[in-house]
Amino acid sequence: HYQWPAMYVCICHGVTDQDIRDAAVAGCASVTELTMRTGLGSGCGTCSQMAGEILTQVRTPFPLAVFAVAA
């Protein structure tokens, strides 16, 4: 399958979207924990919001509406 090229989310520390996804799969649950693991967000900090959104996407594989319909 085709794999998109990595996108740098944190330029200050060279952290890519794939690095964030890998950390989320490994159990990272917050931007604070991601900062401790990778340094992301500890430079200029402008990447924190996007990093949080990526973490949320990975950690929430199904939209909540799917669970409401299933109930």
DRENTORKOL-3810 file (N, C-alpha, C; in nm, 4 decimals):
REM DRENTORKOL-3810
@n.u->0.0832; n.v->-0.1182; n.w->0.0000; ca.u->0.0000; ca.v->0.0000; ca.w->0.0000; c.u->0.0874; c.v->0.1243; c.w->0.0000
@n.u->0.0330; n.v->0.2343; n.w->-0.0495; ca.u->0.1074; ca.v->0.3604; ca.w->-0.0574; c.u->0.1158; c.v->0.4246; c.w->0.0801
@n.u->0.2337; n.v->0.4703; n.w->0.1149; ca.u->0.2497; ca.v->0.5402; ca.w->0.2419; c.u->0.2887; c.v->0.6843; c.w->0.2121
@n.u->0.2103; n.v->0.7777; n.w->0.2654; ca.u->0.2378; ca.v->0.9183; ca.w->0.2446; c.u->0.3714; c.v->0.9548; c.w->0.3058
@n.u->0.4417; n.v->1.0517; n.w->0.2471; ca.u->0.5657; ca.v->1.0982; ca.w->0.3100; c.u->0.5346; c.v->1.1624; c.w->0.4452
@n.u->0.6281; n.v->1.1529; n.w->0.5358; ca.u->0.6082; ca.v->1.2096; ca.w->0.6700; c.u->0.6004; c.v->1.3622; c.w->0.6615
@n.u->0.5164; n.v->1.4187; n.w->0.7470; ca.u->0.5025; ca.v->1.5632; ca.w->0.7564; c.u->0.5606; c.v->1.6064; c.w->0.8913
@n.u->0.6495; n.v->1.7044; n.w->0.8886; ca.u->0.7037; ca.v->1.7543; ca.w->1.0139; c.u->0.5974; c.v->1.8363; c.w->1.0861
@n.u->0.5700; n.v->1.7981; n.w->1.2097; ca.u->0.4750; ca.v->1.8707; ca.w->1.2935; c.u->0.5525; c.v->1.9647; c.w->1.3848
@n.u->0.6620; n.v->1.9159; n.w->1.4401; ca.u->0.7481; ca.v->1.9966; ca.w->1.5276; c.u->0.8827; c.v->2.0155; c.w->1.4575
@n.u->0.9008; n.v->2.1341; n.w->1.4004; ca.u->1.0249; ca.v->2.1639; ca.w->1.3302; c.u->1.1402; c.v->2.1761; c.w->1.4303
@n.u->1.1133; n.v->2.2330; n.w->1.5472; ca.u->1.2185; ca.v->2.2550; ca.w->1.6477; c.u->1.2899; c.v->2.1256; c.w->1.6867
@n.u->1.2134; n.v->2.0143; n.w->1.6936; ca.u->1.2707; ca.v->1.8885; ca.w->1.7399; c.u->1.2630; c.v->1.7773; c.w->1.6356
@n.u->1.2209; n.v->1.8106; n.w->1.5140; ca.u->1.2191; ca.v->1.7131; ca.w->1.4052; c.u->1.1207; c.v->1.5991; c.w->1.4253
@n.u->1.0039; n.v->1.6275; n.w->1.4841; ca.u->0.9043; ca.v->1.5245; ca.w->1.5114; c.u->0.8008; c.v->1.5256; c.w->1.3982
@n.u->0.7781; n.v->1.4087; n.w->1.3386; ca.u->0.6841; ca.v->1.3982; ca.w->1.2274; c.u->0.5477; c.v->1.3472; c.w->1.2742
@n.u->0.4508; n.v->1.3562; n.w->1.1836; ca.u->0.3187; ca.v->1.3022; ca.w->1.2151; c.u->0.3271; c.v->1.1525; c.w->1.2405
@n.u->0.4147; n.v->1.0833; n.w->1.1674; ca.u->0.4287; ca.v->0.9389; ca.w->1.1889; c.u->0.4895; c.v->0.9091; c.w->1.3259
@n.u->0.5826; n.v->0.9928; n.w->1.3713; ca.u->0.6382; ca.v->0.9768; ca.w->1.5067; c.u->0.5271; c.v->0.9881; c.w->1.6113
@n.u->0.4349; n.v->1.0820; n.w->1.5901; ca.u->0.3240; ca.v->1.1017; ca.w->1.6838; c.u->0.2304; c.v->0.9814; c.w->1.6796
@n.u->0.1981; n.v->0.9340; n.w->1.5593; ca.u->0.1115; ca.v->0.8163; ca.w->1.5458; c.u->0.1751; c.v->0.6935; c.w->1.6125
@n.u->0.3051; n.v->0.6756; n.w->1.5909; ca.u->0.3754; ca.v->0.5625; ca.w->1.6520; c.u->0.3710; c.v->0.5722; c.w->1.8047
@n.u->0.3903; n.v->0.6919; n.w->1.8585; ca.u->0.3857; ca.v->0.7115; ca.w->2.0038; c.u->0.2454; c.v->0.6816; c.w->2.0569
@n.u->0.1417; n.v->0.7239; n.w->1.9832; ca.u->0.0038; ca.v->0.6988; ca.w->2.0257; c.u->-0.0251; c.v->0.5495; c.w->2.0287
@n.u->0.0192; n.v->0.4786; n.w->1.9271; ca.u->-0.0014; ca.v->0.3330; ca.w->1.9228; c.u->0.0733; c.v->0.2655; c.w->2.0378
@n.u->0.1873; n.v->0.3226; n.w->2.0764; ca.u->0.2667; ca.v->0.2674; ca.w->2.1864; c.u->0.2111; c.v->0.3048; c.w->2.3234
@n.u->0.0996; n.v->0.3829; n.w->2.3264; ca.u->0.0355; ca.v->0.4128; ca.w->2.4540; c.u->0.0396; c.v->0.5572; c.w->2.4974
@n.u->0.1060; n.v->0.6433; n.w->2.4231; ca.u->0.1117; ca.v->0.7854; ca.w->2.4582; c.u->-0.0292; c.v->0.8435; c.w->2.4497
@n.u->-0.0755; n.v->0.9064; n.w->2.5564; ca.u->-0.2145; ca.v->0.9507; ca.w->2.5632; c.u->-0.2328; c.v->1.1015; c.w->2.5708
@n.u->-0.1246; n.v->1.1791; n.w->2.5772; ca.u->-0.1413; ca.v->1.3245; ca.w->2.5897; c.u->-0.0232; c.v->1.3965; c.w->2.5257
@n.u->-0.0445; n.v->1.5244; n.w->2.4960; ca.u->0.0635; ca.v->1.6053; ca.w->2.4401; c.u->0.1754; c.v->1.6199; c.w->2.5436
@n.u->0.1397; n.v->1.6274; n.w->2.6701; ca.u->0.2416; ca.v->1.6377; ca.w->2.7750; c.u->0.3329; c.v->1.5156; c.w->2.7728
@n.u->0.2746; n.v->1.3979; n.w->2.7622; ca.u->0.3547; ca.v->1.2758; ca.w->2.7552; c.u->0.4362; c.v->1.2732; c.w->2.6266
@n.u->0.3765; n.v->1.3183; n.w->2.5169; ca.u->0.4474; ca.v->1.3249; ca.w->2.3897; c.u->0.5680; c.v->1.4181; c.w->2.4000
@n.u->0.5527; n.v->1.5285; n.w->2.4718; ca.u->0.6637; ca.v->1.6221; ca.w->2.4934; c.u->0.7764; c.v->1.5534; c.w->2.5702
@n.u->0.7403; n.v->1.4766; n.w->2.6726; ca.u->0.8424; ca.v->1.4052; ca.w->2.7497; c.u->0.9148; c.v->1.3022; c.w->2.6644
@n.u->0.8425; n.v->1.2364; n.w->2.5732; ca.u->0.9021; ca.v->1.1330; ca.w->2.4890; c.u->0.9867; c.v->1.1896; c.w->2.3760
@n.u->0.9412; n.v->1.3013; n.w->2.3147; ca.u->1.0031; ca.v->1.3483; ca.w->2.1913; c.u->1.0593; c.v->1.4893; c.w->2.1969
@n.u->1.0212; n.v->1.5672; n.w->2.2957; ca.u->1.0605; ca.v->1.7076; ca.w->2.3012; c.u->0.9618; c.v->1.7985; c.w->2.2295
@n.u->0.8667; n.v->1.7401; n.w->2.1562; ca.u->0.7675; ca.v->1.8172; ca.w->2.0814; c.u->0.7010; c.v->1.9205; c.w->2.1711
@n.u->0.6889; n.v->2.0422; n.w->2.1210; ca.u->0.6196; ca.v->2.1472; ca.w->2.1953; c.u->0.7047; c.v->2.2204; c.w->2.2958
@n.u->0.8270; n.v->2.1769; n.w->2.3199; ca.u->0.9096; ca.v->2.2425; ca.w->2.4204; c.u->0.9968; c.v->2.3527; c.w->2.3615
@n.u->0.9874; n.v->2.3719; n.w->2.2297; ca.u->1.0586; ca.v->2.4822; ca.w->2.1656; c.u->0.9651; c.v->2.6018; c.w->2.1571
@n.u->0.9189; n.v->2.6307; n.w->2.0365; ca.u->0.8295; ca.v->2.7467; ca.w->2.0182; c.u->0.6859; c.v->2.7154; c.w->2.0588
@n.u->0.6462; n.v->2.5874; n.w->2.0571; ca.u->0.5144; ca.v->2.5466; ca.w->2.1042; c.u->0.4008; c.v->2.5540; c.w->2.0040
@n.u->0.4269; n.v->2.6004; n.w->1.8824; ca.u->0.3178; ca.v->2.6153; ca.w->1.7865; c.u->0.2657; c.v->2.4822; c.w->1.7331
@n.u->0.3333; n.v->2.3741; n.w->1.7601; ca.u->0.2934; ca.v->2.2426; ca.w->1.7098; c.u->0.1975; c.v->2.1687; c.w->1.8030
@n.u->0.1810; n.v->2.2159; n.w->1.9230; ca.u->0.1059; ca.v->2.1406; ca.w->2.0245; c.u->-0.0378; c.v->2.1107; c.w->1.9840
@n.u->-0.1060; n.v->2.2055; n.w->1.9235; ca.u->-0.2459; ca.v->2.1832; ca.w->1.8862; c.u->-0.2560; c.v->2.0739; c.w->1.7795
@n.u->-0.1740; n.v->2.0813; n.w->1.6756; ca.u->-0.1793; ca.v->1.9803; ca.w->1.5709; c.u->-0.1400; c.v->1.8434; c.w->1.6259
@n.u->-0.0407; n.v->1.8391; n.w->1.7121; ca.u->0.0009; ca.v->1.7132; ca.w->1.7729; c.u->-0.1139; c.v->1.6516; c.w->1.8518
@n.u->-0.1860; n.v->1.7343; n.w->1.9263; ca.u->-0.3019; ca.v->1.6864; ca.w->2.0025; c.u->-0.4098; c.v->1.6309; c.w->1.9121
@n.u->-0.4322; n.v->1.6962; n.w->1.7992; ca.u->-0.5330; ca.v->1.6487; ca.w->1.7049; c.u->-0.4935; c.v->1.5128; c.w->1.6460
@n.u->-0.3663; n.v->1.4967; n.w->1.6151; ca.u->-0.3190; ca.v->1.3683; ca.w->1.5615; c.u->-0.3326; c.v->1.2590; c.w->1.6676
@n.u->-0.2945; n.v->1.2889; n.w->1.7904; ca.u->-0.3104; ca.v->1.1918; ca.w->1.8996; c.u->-0.4559; c.v->1.1494; c.w->1.9135
@n.u->-0.5461; n.v->1.2463; n.w->1.9086; ca.u->-0.6887; ca.v->1.2174; ca.w->1.9219; c.u->-0.7375; c.v->1.1284; c.w->1.8083
@n.u->-0.6942; n.v->1.1570; n.w->1.6867; ca.u->-0.7333; ca.v->1.0750; ca.w->1.5717; c.u->-0.6910; c.v->0.9300; c.w->1.5899
@n.u->-0.5704; n.v->0.9101; n.w->1.6366; ca.u->-0.5184; ca.v->0.7737; ca.w->1.6523; c.u->-0.5836; c.v->0.7033; c.w->1.7702
@n.u->-0.6040; n.v->0.7748; n.w->1.8787; ca.u->-0.6573; ca.v->0.7134; ca.w->2.0010; c.u->-0.8084; c.v->0.6958; c.w->1.9965
@n.u->-0.8780; n.v->0.7596; n.w->1.9010; ca.u->-1.0228; ca.v->0.7461; ca.w->1.8849; c.u->-1.0494; c.v->0.6938; c.w->1.7452
@n.u->-1.0376; n.v->0.5624; n.w->1.7253; ca.u->-1.0474; ca.v->0.5080; ca.w->1.5897; c.u->-1.1858; c.v->0.5165; c.w->1.5273
@n.u->-1.2912; n.v->0.5243; n.w->1.6074; ca.u->-1.4269; ca.v->0.5311; ca.w->1.5545; c.u->-1.4932; c.v->0.6592; c.w->1.6026
@n.u->-1.5687; n.v->0.7243; n.w->1.5155; ca.u->-1.6439; ca.v->0.8420; ca.w->1.5625; c.u->-1.7434; c.v->0.8020; c.w->1.6695
@n.u->-1.7673; n.v->0.8891; n.w->1.7634; ca.u->-1.8589; ca.v->0.8587; ca.w->1.8726; c.u->-1.9987; c.v->0.8285; c.w->1.8225
@n.u->-2.0384; n.v->0.8848; n.w->1.7103; ca.u->-2.1715; ca.v->0.8589; ca.w->1.6547; c.u->-2.1901; c.v->0.7104; c.w->1.6230
@n.u->-2.0837; n.v->0.6413; n.w->1.5866; ca.u->-2.0914; ca.v->0.4974; ca.w->1.5575; c.u->-2.1344; c.v->0.4218; c.w->1.6823
@n.u->-2.0822; n.v->0.4598; n.w->1.7975; ca.u->-2.1198; ca.v->0.3943; ca.w->1.9217; c.u->-2.2649; c.v->0.4240; c.w->1.9581
@n.u->-2.3122; n.v->0.5435; n.w->1.9301; ca.u->-2.4509; ca.v->0.5790; ca.w->1.9600; c.u->-2.5466; c.v->0.4953; c.w->1.8774
@n.u->-2.5150; n.v->0.4715; n.w->1.7514; ca.u->-2.6003; ca.v->0.3902; ca.w->1.6650; c.u->-2.5982; c.v->0.2454; c.w->1.7097
@n.u->-2.4840; n.v->0.1995; n.w->1.7561; ca.u->-2.4701; ca.v->0.0595; ca.w->1.7977; c.u->-2.5437; c.v->0.0303; c.w->1.9273
@n.u->-2.5689; n.v->0.1316; n.w->2.0076; ca.u->-2.6301; ca.v->0.1106; ca.w->2.1396; c.u->-2.7767; c.v->0.0820; c.w->2.1347
END
